[in-house]
């Protein structure tokens, strides 16, 4: 089993920045891709960004150029730096971990964190 603990969400004005962190513990040797997904009310959970152990990254188009993802393998932690935030980025952000290298589809995520709320006001 793998446990994921997220932190860093909050309320920010449009154009602002936030950094999310996700620390993994447990059977982390089984994990390859880690990343962030989000779910707004009434919508399906969707990819934000993922990063594999080899550094391969994937982003949804709407966040490219605004969000960056990084990973500290020594700390088993993944970070999402969000800049130029928009109201449409408002959602519950979940950290996810997959045994696969590519996990752009949430169905490929094996482990989930509890979620952290990001609210962007206009």
N, C-alpha and C positions, 0 to 999 in steps of 0.2 A: 504493500500500500504506500501511497504517496500523499502527503498532506501539503496543501498550498495555503499560504496566509498572505493576503493582500493588504496593502496600506497605501495611503496617499490620495484618496479621493477627496472631493469637497465641492464647494461652490466657488465659481470664478466668473468674472465678467468676460464677455466676448472679447477675443484678442489676447486673453491672458494665457498663462501656462500652468500646467500641473505635472507632477511626476508620480507615477504609480510604481510600486514595488511589489514583488511577489517572491516570497521565500519558500523553497521546497525542502521537505524533510522526509525521511523514511527511505523507501527503496528507490532512491534517486538514480541508481545505476541503470534502471530500466527505462529512463526517460530519454527521449531525443528532443523533439521540438517542444518548446515552451512558448507561450504567447498570451495575447489578450484578445478577448472577444467581448462584445457588448450586446445588450438587449434593452431596447426602449419599450415602453408600455405598448402592448398590442402588436409588437413586432417580433420576428424571429431573432434568435441569437445569431450574430454575424461576426465574421473575422474582423479584427482590427489590425493585428500584426503578430507574426510569429518569428522565432529565431531557433535554428537547429544547433546541435552541438558543434557542427562544423562551421557555424556562422552564417549559414544561408538564411536570408530573411524574406518574408512575404508581407505585403501591406495591401489593405484594400485601397482602391484608387482614390477615394475621397480624403484619405489622410496622408497620402504621399506628399512629401515636401513639408509637412507640418509635424508629423510624429516620427520619432526615432525609437528603436528598440535595441536594447543591449543586454548582455548576459555576463554575469560574473560566475564562472563555473566553480571557483574556489569557495564562493559563498552560497552556491546553489540558488542564486537570485537573478531574476529577470526584471528589467526596468522598462517602463514606457514613458518617454519624455514627450509631452503633448504641448505644442505651441500653437499660437494663432487659433485658439479654440473658438468654435462656432456653436450657436445654440443647438444645431442639429447633432452635435457630438454628445448631447445630454443622454445618459443611459446608465444602466448598471453595468459596470465593467467587471468581467470575470477573468481570472487567471486560469489557464488551462495547460495541461501537460499531456503529451502524447508519446507513445512508444515509436511512432513513425517520424521520419525526417520532415515530411511535409504534412501539415495539419491545417490547411486552409479551410476545410470543412469542419464545423464544430462536431460533426458525428465521428470524427477521427480522434477526438480528445478522450483520453482515458480518465483523467483526474481533473476535478474542478475545485477552485476556491469558492469562498462564500459570497464573493462579489463586493465591490465598493462603488458607491454612487458618485457619479460625476455630473454636476449640474452647471450648465453654462448659461448665464443670464444675458439677455440682449440689451 
